[in-house]
Amino acid sequence: MVWKNPWYDPSLTHHTPNGFRNPGLTDHQPGDLERWRKERKAAGLPKPPALGYSDFIQQWWQPAQLNELPEDGVWWLGHASVLLRLNERFLLTDPVFSRRASPVAFAGPERKTPLAITIEQLPLLDALVISHNHYDHLDSATVRRLLQRFPDITVFVPLGLAAWFRRRGAKNIVELDWWQCVIFQGMTLTAVPAQHWSMRTLQDRNRSLWCGWVFEGRQHRFWFSGDTGYTPELLAIPERLGKIDAAALPVGAYAPRWFMSGHHMDPQLAVKLWQQIGMPVAFPIHWGVFELADESLDEPVAELYKALNNVVSVNENFRVLKIGQYLSL
């Protein structure tokens, strides 16, 4: 039986009868994946950080310190996991607390930096927010443990992921398409476009949607971009929703660019996007934990500093955080 997209709306360009797509993006050509794998293996990539993993951890990791300050803020917990405090509520994005970003415990990308916080140390969470279903953003073991500790938590997901969460015991699930929004405990949460893809098995490619999220509280509008390549379509987010006060922008898993650029921003494009949206307070995500592409763990931040050199004298709002570090919004 051919799977049909139950949410299909022919008026929406990111919908197809058989799933979802990125408007305007050309798919990889047959053989591209195998070419990348062969080149990667031949070159012995990725390389370790320049000074080794221990030095990298010493420089770029710290345990998260939860404070009682009243202002809105974020803790970057590594990769795409962000603990957001907004309107005195706590929301957690794309948590992966397992040793591997993988469907199995014995293989797949392994965590290279420690957890900044444990599930037991988390504050009382009001919401869990997911950008898409890749294993480095949606981890079954982590979700099960979070639902055990916070059984009444509200889960926000893009189209196609509600059933996955129901099977794991989630009771309160909000499933949204791009540009749909919901009012939640005094905040507005909007699912916004991203240029990416979805897949957890060989049979479900692009059957669920991918997205970023904009969180609007009493004082701040925060954009969690999720996982996305650069596209001018992202500029529609502040145009439609209003000025972005703070943003988490991805800078990793970009090498080789010929293969990765459609779905992952490199540091240079993250800086370009940041400038285009008005240079709000921003910090880089999607780096520092898992080796998913050809660059080493420390290359994204080195490339980011180079890209920022031309603009930091004018604006220093793009902050490079350590894993576990807090940033006031």
C-alpha positions, 0 to 999 in steps of 0.5 A: 500500500502506498502511504498517503499524506493525511495532512495534504493541502494542495494549496501549500507548497511544502505539502505533497500527496506523499509527505513534505518537501522544501519548496525551491530546493533540489534534492541530492542526485543519486550517488551523492551519499555514497560519494560523500561516504567514500570521500569521508572514509578516504580522508579519515574525517572527521578529525579530532579537535585541534588540541584533543577532546579533553582540551575541547571539553575544558574550553567549551563545556561547563555544568549548567547552573540554574539560577533564580534570576527573574528575567527571561533567559536560555541555557544552551545544553549542547547541540540543539538542546536549549532550556528556555525560561520565558514568562516564568515558565520552562521549555526544553527543545530537542533534548538528547540525553543519551550517549548516542544519537542513534536508533541503537545503543551500540552504534551511531554518533557518540556524545563527545562532551558530557551532559551539562545537566541531568534529567533529574536536575531539570527544573519543572518543565512546562513544555517539550518542543521538537523541531523534527524527528532525526535522532540527534533531535528526537531521542526515544530514551530521553523522551520516555524519561522526561515523560516519566518525570513530567507526565503532564508536560505539554509536547509541541511537535510539527505535523506527523509526530503526535502519534510517535509521542502518544505511543510513548505515553505523552498525554498533552500534544500539540501538532502544528503546520508551518505558520500555525500558532497556539497560545500556551500559558500566556505565551504564543508558540508558532511553528515556522519554516525550516529547510531540512528533512525527516527520516527515522527508518528506511520507509518514512522519509519526509512523512513528518514535517520539520520546523523551527519555533518562535516563542513570544512572551510578555517581553521577548520573541525568541526564535529557535531555528531547529535544523535548517539550511539557509534560504531567503524564505527564513526572512519571512519569519520576522516579517510575519511575526515581528522583530526577533529579540533573540535567536538560536542559529545552527552552525554545524554539520556543514562539511562538505558544503557541496553535500550538506548546504541544502539542509545545514547552515555553515557559520558564514550563512548563520552570520548572514542570516543574523545580519538580515534579521537585524542582529538580535541577541543570538547564539550558535547551536548544532555543534560541540556534541556529536560528530555528524559531518566532516568538520571537527568539533571545534571547526564551527566555532573557529569559522564563526569567529572569522565570520564575525570579525567583520561585524563585531566592531559594530554589533556584539550580540552574536554570543558564542556560549559554552555548553551549559552556559546561561544567556539572559535575553 
